[in-house]
Each structure stands twice: as C-alpha cells, then as structure tokens.
Amino acid sequence: MLLPRIIPCLLLHNESLIKSKKFKNFSYVGDPINTVRIFNRLEVDELIFLDILASKNKYEPPYHLIKNIADECFMPFTYGGGVSSLEVANKIFDCGVEKIAMNSSVINNPKLITEIANKFGSQSVVVSIDIKYDFFGKKRIFNHSIRKYTSLEPLNWGKSVEELGAGEILLTCVNNEGVWNGLDIKLIKYFTSSLNIPIVAHGGALSLENISRAIKDGGASGVAVGSMFVYQKKGMGVLINYPSEAELKKVITIDKRKKNM
C-alpha cells in the first residue's frame, strides 16, 4: 500500500509566513523556522516554500533564510521564487534544497527548465502552473508576478514543460486558492490524463476526503495544502497541524496493484 504525498505548502513574504486568498488578501501566519520545527514534530514527509515577492519584485531568493530552513528541516523541501537563472538555481541547491519550483521565469525563458534539469536532474525541477478561470469560464494561465493572464494554452504549456525536462508540475487553481471550497478535480484530471510527469494539485483543499478525491479521481500524485494545515478550521485562528499516519491511511491509502492495472 502507498501513501500519496500530502505536502504543506507555505508562502514566504519578507521572511514571514503568510496565507493568501486567490493570491490576494494576505494574512500573517508565523515564523518559518518555528513552523518547520512544528512540522518536524508532526513527522511531515515533505514541505513546499514559495516566496511570493521574489519574482514579482525581481529579487534574488533569501539564501540565508533558505539555508536556515534546510538546516532545521528533517524532511526534503521545495523552494520557489526568484529562480531566474542557472546561477541562482545553483545557489539555492547549495543551501540544501532538494527541488526548485519555477513559474514566471520559465514562462519568459522556457530553456531554463532544460538548463537546470541537465545539471541537477529532472527530479529536481518543478514547474508551477497557475490556472485561473476567466469571466467566460475558460482556463487561462495566470502570471501572478505581473497579475495578468498569459497567451499560453494551459495543456500545451504543460506538455512543453514536460518535454523541456521538468520532473513535476505544481498545479494551482487560483480561483480556489485559500478559500476552502475544494480542489478542482476536473482541472486536475484535465492535466493528468494528458501528461506523464507527476502532478501535485494545489488550491482549495478542505478535508482529507477532498484530498483523496484529487488523488483517486483526479489522478494527482500528491496534493499541496495551505490553509487546512495552518488554521484550526475555516474562519478560525492559526494552528499548525498535520494528519496522523493512521488518519492518512484511513482515507487516502492507494493500492499499488490497482493503480498499476
């Protein structure tokens, strides 16, 4: 039996942790190092940190903070934000990061995916794709750094990043991010049915049952979760939490034999 990857996804803002709603309306959550220590005690297997200002403001990543997080983490983690070149990627990996996530930088320079994958391996490269439905309900790729839609067709872009050497896609439904209304199962399936690399779904997780649907019905290889793991409940205060292994097994364990049939 396999336990799919259920990954706390934490947003960095000026070296503090925040939570957003639809990439807006930021609320303070806490200190990243203290939060890592809590997740260590909760025996979390993996973390994602996304710096929401680095790319927008064209900053280099906060290497000292990344190094401090890596030193504190018992688990592997992914860092995203401000990864604009092979040189920057090299500095991040030197800090002890296992994977880097890229979004707007590879929209502007797709070859960067291949450059980093060739040096560090595809397994180390995550491409973040943010999908936002427009007024007409059409899926559009949203560039949060400039807060505009791109002209890229979502599925074609997914296929391109796969061909360029990405090892994984972090797929975010912007409309659902931070609002506790459920992961977009149809959107997840739209990508997983056409791509071969793992898809980690993100945006809207509200329960273990909902996470289970994203994996079993949507085909996601994992789910990245924000609000559900940093708040007590919707509308309530901050409480860093994570399900026990028994809780995860009860709801989302996958039979490897059935998955491979």
Secondary structure, DSSP 8 states (H G I E B T S, - for coil): -B--EEEEEEEEETTEEEEEETTEEEEEEE-HHHHHHHHHHTT-S-EEEEETTTTTTT----HHHHHHHHHH-SS-EEEES---SHHHHHHHHHTT-SEEEESHHHHH-THHHHHHHHHH-GGGEEEEEEEEE-TTS-EEEEETTTTEE-S--HHHHHHHHHHHT-SEEEEEEGGGTTS-S---HHHHHHHHTT--S-EEEES---SHHHHHHHHHTT--SEEEESHHHHBSSTTS-B------HHHHHHHH-B-HHHHT-
